[in-house]
């Protein structure tokens, strides 16, 4: 099922990746975690489509119909790039990518706050592992619920794992 769905949207992920700084397999991994590649997916919070965009985000990214696969993938990719660009360039690219994933899931302000808290407790605010620990601590203090903090960290871990799987599969497929 996964292979069939990915094949259906692979060209759209490839196309969208040309407008951003990310490999298409990362975009596909984000989309899989968001919607399991179901263009009609909708959550209880009202986000929709392959990249699960809010109405506001869709509007900002020029998406007219969130359930249109091409529009959703392009809009979600541009939005992910926008989040990534908001983080300082001094952050190593992998940590910046993981922080961007968390922000895509839980909101930029929560990750920004977690980075500031990380600095205050004398840890490295440019390191995702340190920031994720701070996010959990902040989750206990009520700034963001502990459940939402854990969900964001789990989301990043699932996207990372699936991204690695898709990336490796693509390399294996291209070598045969």
C-alpha positions as CSV (number, residue, x, y, z in Angstrom):
1,X,0.0,0.0,0.0
2,X,2.8,2.4,0.9
3,X,4.7,1.8,-2.3
4,X,1.6,2.4,-4.4
5,X,0.7,5.6,-2.7
6,X,4.2,6.9,-2.9
7,X,4.4,6.1,-6.6
8,X,1.3,8.1,-7.1
9,X,2.8,11.3,-5.6
10,X,6.5,10.8,-6.1
11,X,6.7,13.2,-9.1
12,X,4.9,15.9,-7.0
13,X,7.4,15.5,-4.2
14,X,10.3,15.6,-6.7
15,X,8.8,18.8,-8.3
16,X,8.2,20.5,-4.9
17,X,11.8,19.7,-3.8
18,X,13.1,21.8,-6.6
19,X,11.7,24.9,-5.0
20,X,13.2,24.2,-1.6
21,X,16.4,23.1,0.1
22,X,15.2,19.6,0.9
23,X,15.4,16.2,-0.7
24,X,12.1,14.9,-1.9
25,X,12.2,11.9,0.4
26,X,12.1,14.3,3.5
27,X,9.1,16.0,2.1
28,X,7.5,12.6,1.4
29,X,8.3,11.5,5.0
30,X,6.7,14.6,6.4
31,X,3.6,14.0,4.3
32,X,3.4,10.3,5.3
33,X,3.5,11.2,9.0
34,X,0.9,14.0,8.5
35,X,-1.6,12.1,6.4
36,X,-0.4,8.7,5.4
37,X,-0.5,10.1,1.9
38,X,-4.2,10.5,2.0
39,X,-5.1,13.7,0.1
40,X,-8.5,13.9,1.8
41,X,-7.1,13.5,5.3
42,X,-8.6,15.9,7.9
43,X,-7.8,16.1,11.6
44,X,-10.0,17.1,14.5
45,X,-8.2,20.5,14.5
46,X,-9.3,21.2,10.9
47,X,-5.9,20.7,9.1
48,X,-6.3,19.0,5.8
49,X,-4.6,17.4,2.9
50,X,-1.4,15.5,2.2
51,X,0.7,18.0,4.2
52,X,-2.1,18.8,6.7
53,X,-2.2,22.5,6.3
54,X,-4.3,24.9,8.3
55,X,-6.5,27.3,6.3
56,X,-4.2,30.2,7.3
57,X,-1.0,28.4,6.3
58,X,-2.6,27.3,3.0
59,X,-3.6,30.9,2.3
60,X,-0.1,32.2,3.1
61,X,1.5,29.6,0.8
62,X,-0.9,30.2,-2.1
63,X,-2.9,27.0,-1.7
64,X,-6.5,27.4,-2.8
65,X,-7.6,23.7,-2.3
66,X,-5.8,21.9,0.6
67,X,-7.1,18.5,-0.6
68,X,-5.4,19.0,-4.1
69,X,-2.3,16.8,-3.9
70,X,-0.1,19.1,-6.0
71,X,-1.1,22.3,-4.1
72,X,-0.8,20.6,-0.7
73,X,2.7,19.2,-1.4
74,X,3.9,22.5,-2.9
75,X,2.4,24.6,-0.1
76,X,3.6,22.3,2.7
77,X,7.1,22.2,1.2
78,X,7.2,26.0,1.0
79,X,5.9,26.3,4.5
80,X,8.5,23.9,5.8
81,X,11.2,25.9,4.1
82,X,9.8,29.1,5.6
83,X,10.0,27.6,9.1
84,X,13.6,26.3,8.4
85,X,14.6,29.8,7.3
86,X,13.3,31.4,10.5
87,X,16.0,29.5,12.5
88,X,19.5,31.0,12.7
89,X,21.9,29.8,10.0
90,X,24.4,29.1,12.8
91,X,22.5,26.0,13.8
92,X,23.9,22.9,12.2
93,X,21.7,21.9,9.2
94,X,20.6,18.5,10.7
95,X,19.6,20.1,14.0
96,X,17.9,23.0,12.2
97,X,16.0,20.4,10.1
98,X,14.8,18.5,13.2
99,X,13.8,21.7,15.0
100,X,11.9,22.8,11.9
101,X,10.1,19.4,11.9
102,X,9.1,20.0,15.5
103,X,7.9,23.5,14.7
104,X,5.9,22.2,11.7
105,X,4.2,19.9,14.2
106,X,3.8,22.0,17.3
107,X,4.3,25.6,16.2
108,X,7.4,27.7,15.8
109,X,6.9,29.7,19.0
110,X,7.1,26.6,21.1
111,X,10.4,25.6,19.7
112,X,11.7,29.2,19.9
113,X,10.7,29.2,23.6
114,X,12.3,25.8,24.2
115,X,15.6,27.1,22.6
116,X,15.5,30.2,24.9
117,X,14.9,27.9,27.9
118,X,17.8,25.6,26.7
119,X,20.1,28.7,26.8
120,X,18.9,29.7,30.2
121,X,19.7,26.4,31.7
122,X,23.2,26.5,30.2
123,X,22.7,23.9,27.4
124,X,23.3,24.2,23.7
125,X,20.2,25.8,22.1
126,X,21.6,24.9,18.6
127,X,21.4,21.1,19.4
128,X,18.1,19.4,18.8
129,X,18.7,16.8,21.5
130,X,19.1,19.5,24.1
131,X,16.2,21.5,22.8
132,X,13.9,18.5,22.8
133,X,14.8,17.8,26.5
134,X,14.0,21.4,27.3
135,X,10.7,21.1,25.4
136,X,9.8,18.2,27.7
137,X,10.8,20.2,30.8
138,X,8.7,23.1,29.6
139,X,5.9,20.6,29.0
140,X,5.9,19.9,32.7
141,X,5.7,23.6,33.5
142,X,2.6,24.2,31.5
143,X,3.9,26.4,28.6
144,X,3.0,23.6,26.3
145,X,1.4,20.4,27.5
146,X,3.7,17.5,28.2
147,X,1.6,15.5,25.8
148,X,2.1,17.9,23.0
149,X,5.8,18.2,23.7
150,X,6.2,14.4,23.6
151,X,4.0,14.2,20.4
152,X,6.3,16.7,18.7
153,X,9.5,14.8,19.7
154,X,7.9,11.5,18.6
155,X,6.9,13.2,15.3
156,X,10.4,14.3,14.6
157,X,11.7,10.8,15.4
158,X,9.2,9.1,13.1
159,X,9.9,11.5,10.3
160,X,13.6,11.0,10.7
161,X,13.3,7.2,10.6
162,X,10.9,7.2,7.6
163,X,13.1,9.8,5.8
164,X,16.1,7.5,6.3
165,X,14.1,4.5,5.0
166,X,12.8,6.3,1.9
167,X,16.2,7.8,1.2
168,X,18.0,4.5,1.5
169,X,15.3,2.8,-0.6
170,X,15.7,5.4,-3.3
171,X,19.5,4.8,-3.3
172,X,19.0,1.0,-3.5
173,X,16.5,1.4,-6.3
174,X,18.8,3.6,-8.3
175,X,21.7,1.2,-8.0
176,X,19.9,-1.7,-9.5
